[in-house]
Amino acid sequence: MQYKIGNRVFDFSSEAYVMGVLNVTPDSFYDGGRYYGPQSAIRRAKDIASDGADILDVGGESTRPGAKLVTEEEELERVIPVLERLSKDEYPLPISIDTYKPRVAEEACKRGAVIINDISGAGYDPSIIDVAKKYNTALIINHIKGLPKTMHTENPEYENVVNEIIEYFEKKIDLCLSKGFSKIILDPGIGFSKTTLHNLEVIKNIKKIKKLGYPVLIALSRKRFIGDILKKPPEERLFGTLAANSIAVFNGANIVRAHDVKETVDIVKVSFAISKSLKYKI
């Protein structure tokens, strides 16, 4: 499967890709505050590109456990100056806007964003699909139950987490197709309304999700389930993250969203090569 996103063609059958995270927030769980401001954000964006990422994901609202919701205006104040500067500097990577708000998504698309990364899966406001169609962007549909503020306090329960995620995606895909939109990327939502065991089950079964016929993105970088296993804080979860991402790519993940871009690029290349060893050409 191939998608033309911005000026780049992504061939998901021949390569796995890395999405670098740029949180322009004061409160993200791992890097909150480090790049909160246009100057530091731009420097970080350039580092992400030089470290080998394929996509830059810019977010102005934290979705960490217990995160406080922010207004449209506040989110726009955080991301728009960064997007405008990146556009002015002719930034080399396709840019994703991490938002569930249609207005923020549209303003970002006007300034060059070519992917909308909606953690609500178009659940908070389905008109975000219309924005994606209008600007011919890709839309990342994330699986979630509840809101970021409450999703870790509601004791999520599933009879079969993978099957329920697939059913959820089937409904979202039908909604998108009913609106004439099909440039969909599926994110099973590691860490969103899921226990550690749920997250592990999802990573083991990525191939089942891929049977829906769309690329799959995995975003697990330094998340709580890794800390649960290692008994370590986010700052000490790099190697656990790389292990999980390696297995995710081997199991079929097409895009890996990562804070640690340089290290992730290497493990993604090797893991993909092993997964395609009978066909891979050095």
C-alpha positions in Angstrom: 0.0 0.0 0.0 1.2 3.5 -0.9 0.0 6.9 0.3 1.1 10.2 -1.1 1.4 12.5 1.9 2.5 16.0 1.1 5.2 15.7 -1.5 6.4 12.3 -0.3 5.2 8.8 -1.3 5.1 6.3 1.6 5.4 2.7 0.4 4.3 0.7 3.5 5.1 -2.6 1.8 8.8 -1.8 1.4 9.7 0.3 4.4 8.7 1.1 8.0 8.8 4.7 9.0 9.6 6.8 12.1 7.5 9.7 13.3 9.4 12.1 15.6 7.6 13.7 18.5 7.6 17.4 19.1 5.5 18.3 22.2 5.0 22.1 22.4 3.5 21.7 25.8 4.5 22.4 29.5 3.1 19.1 30.8 3.7 16.1 28.5 4.6 13.1 30.6 8.2 12.7 29.3 9.5 15.9 27.7 6.9 18.5 28.8 8.4 21.9 29.0 11.6 21.1 27.1 10.4 22.5 23.8 7.7 24.9 25.1 8.4 27.9 23.0 9.0 28.5 19.3 12.8 28.8 19.5 13.5 25.6 21.4 10.7 23.8 19.4 12.4 24.8 16.1 15.8 23.5 17.2 14.2 20.2 18.3 12.4 19.9 15.0 15.7 20.3 13.1 17.3 17.7 15.3 14.5 15.3 14.6 15.0 15.7 10.9 18.8 15.3 11.1 18.4 12.2 13.3 16.6 10.5 10.4 12.8 10.8 11.1 10.4 10.5 8.2 7.6 12.5 9.8 7.4 15.3 12.4 4.4 15.2 14.8 3.7 18.5 16.4 1.3 18.7 19.4 0.1 21.5 21.6 -1.9 19.6 24.2 -0.7 16.8 26.4 -2.6 13.5 26.4 -0.7 12.0 29.3 -2.7 10.3 32.1 -4.7 13.0 33.9 -3.8 15.7 31.4 -5.7 19.0 31.7 -7.7 19.9 28.6 -6.7 23.1 26.9 -8.8 25.6 24.8 -8.6 25.9 21.1 -7.0 29.3 21.5 -4.3 28.1 23.8 -3.5 25.2 21.6 -3.3 27.4 18.5 -1.0 29.9 20.4 1.4 27.0 21.0 1.5 25.3 17.6 0.9 28.0 15.0 4.1 30.0 15.5 6.1 26.8 15.3 4.3 25.7 12.1 4.7 29.1 10.5 8.4 29.1 11.2 8.9 25.6 9.9 7.1 26.5 6.7 9.2 29.6 6.3 12.4 27.6 6.8 11.2 25.0 4.2 11.3 22.2 6.7 12.1 18.9 4.9 9.8 16.4 6.7 6.0 16.0 6.2 4.3 17.5 9.3 1.6 15.9 11.4 -0.6 18.0 13.7 -1.5 16.1 16.9 -5.0 17.4 17.7 -8.6 16.3 18.0 -10.0 19.8 17.4 -11.1 20.4 13.8 -10.3 24.2 14.0 -6.8 23.5 15.2 -6.4 20.9 12.5 -7.6 23.2 9.8 -5.3 26.1 10.8 -2.4 23.7 10.9 -3.2 22.4 7.4 -3.3 25.9 6.1 0.3 26.2 7.4 1.6 23.0 5.8 0.5 20.1 8.0 -0.2 17.0 5.8 -1.3 14.5 8.5 -3.9 14.9 11.3 -3.2 12.7 14.3 -6.5 12.6 16.2 -6.2 10.7 19.5 -10.0 10.6 19.7 -10.4 8.7 16.5 -12.8 11.4 15.1 -14.9 10.6 18.2 -14.8 14.1 19.8 -15.8 15.8 16.6 -16.3 13.8 13.4 -16.0 16.9 11.3 -12.2 16.5 11.6 -12.7 13.9 8.8 -14.0 16.7 6.6 -10.9 18.8 7.3 -8.7 15.9 6.3 -10.7 15.4 3.1 -10.6 19.1 2.3 -6.8 19.4 2.6 -6.1 15.8 1.3 -4.2 14.9 4.4 -3.8 11.5 6.0 -5.8 11.0 9.2 -4.5 8.9 12.1 -7.4 7.2 13.9 -6.5 6.3 17.5 -8.4 3.8 19.7 -9.5 5.3 23.0 -12.1 4.9 25.7 -13.0 8.1 27.6 -10.9 11.2 27.8 -7.1 11.6 28.6 -8.1 13.1 31.9 -10.1 10.0 33.0 -9.0 7.1 30.8 -6.6 5.7 33.3 -9.0 5.9 36.2 -12.0 4.1 34.7 -10.5 0.6 35.0 -10.8 -0.4 31.3 -12.3 -3.8 30.7 -12.5 -5.8 27.5 -13.7 -9.3 26.7 -11.1 -9.4 23.9 -9.1 -6.2 23.6 -7.9 -6.9 20.0 -11.3 -7.9 18.7 -12.9 -4.8 20.3 -10.2 -2.5 18.7 -10.9 -4.1 15.3 -14.6 -3.6 15.7 -14.0 0.1 16.7 -11.8 0.6 13.7 -14.4 -1.0 11.4 -16.9 1.6 12.5 -14.5 4.5 12.1 -13.4 3.3 8.6 -17.1 3.1 7.6 -17.6 6.6 8.8 -14.6 7.9 6.9 -15.6 6.1 3.7 -19.2 7.4 4.0 -17.7 10.9 3.8 -15.6 10.0 0.8 -12.3 9.8 2.7 -9.9 6.9 2.7 -6.4 8.1 3.5 -6.5 6.4 6.9 -3.8 5.3 9.3 -4.8 3.1 12.3 -3.3 3.6 15.8 -4.5 0.9 18.3 -3.8 3.4 21.1 -1.1 1.8 23.3 -1.6 3.3 26.8 -5.0 4.8 26.0 -7.7 3.1 28.2 -5.7 -0.1 28.5 -3.9 -2.0 31.2 -0.3 -3.3 30.8 -1.6 -6.7 29.7 -4.0 -5.1 27.2 -1.0 -3.2 25.7 1.1 -6.3 25.4 -1.8 -8.2 23.7 -2.2 -5.4 21.2 1.5 -5.4 20.3 1.5 -9.2 19.8 -1.5 -9.0 17.4 -0.7 -6.1 15.1 -1.1 -8.4 12.1 -4.7 -9.0 13.0 -5.3 -5.2 12.9 -3.5 -4.9 9.6 -6.0 -7.3 8.0 -8.3 -4.3 7.9 -6.2 -3.1 5.0 -4.7 0.1 6.3 -1.3 1.1 7.7 -0.8 0.8 11.4 1.0 3.3 13.6 2.4 2.3 17.0 3.0 5.0 19.7 4.5 3.4 22.8 7.5 5.5 23.5 8.5 5.4 27.2 4.9 4.7 28.2 3.6 3.5 31.6 3.3 -0.2 30.6 7.1 -0.3 30.0 7.6 1.3 33.4 5.3 -1.3 34.9 7.4 -4.1 33.5 10.8 -2.5 34.3 9.9 -0.6 37.5 11.5 2.4 36.0 10.5 6.1 35.4 10.1 7.5 31.9 13.7 8.8 31.8 15.0 5.2 32.2 12.7 3.5 29.7 14.7 3.9 26.5 15.8 0.3 26.1 12.4 -1.1 27.0 10.9 1.2 24.4 13.3 0.1 21.8 12.6 -3.6 22.6 8.8 -3.0 22.3 9.1 -1.0 19.1 11.4 -3.7 17.5 8.8 -6.3 18.2 6.0 -4.0 17.0 7.7 -3.5 13.6 8.5 -7.2 13.3 4.8 -7.9 13.9 3.8 -5.5 11.1 3.8 -1.9 12.4 4.2 0.6 9.5 5.0 3.7 11.5 6.6 4.1 14.9 6.1 7.3 16.9 9.1 8.1 19.0 10.8 10.6 21.3 14.3 9.0 20.7 14.5 9.3 17.0 18.1 8.3 16.2 18.0 5.1 18.2 14.5 4.3 16.8 15.6 4.7 13.2 18.2 2.0 13.6 16.0 -0.6 15.3 13.1 0.1 12.9 15.4 -0.6 9.9 16.8 -3.8 11.4 13.5 -5.1 12.6 11.8 -4.5 9.3 14.7 -6.2 7.4 14.3 -9.3 9.7 10.5 -9.3 9.2 11.0 -9.3 5.4 14.2 -11.4 5.3 13.1 -13.5 2.4 12.5 -10.5 0.3 14.8 -7.9 1.7 17.6 -6.5 -0.4 20.7 -5.0 1.2 
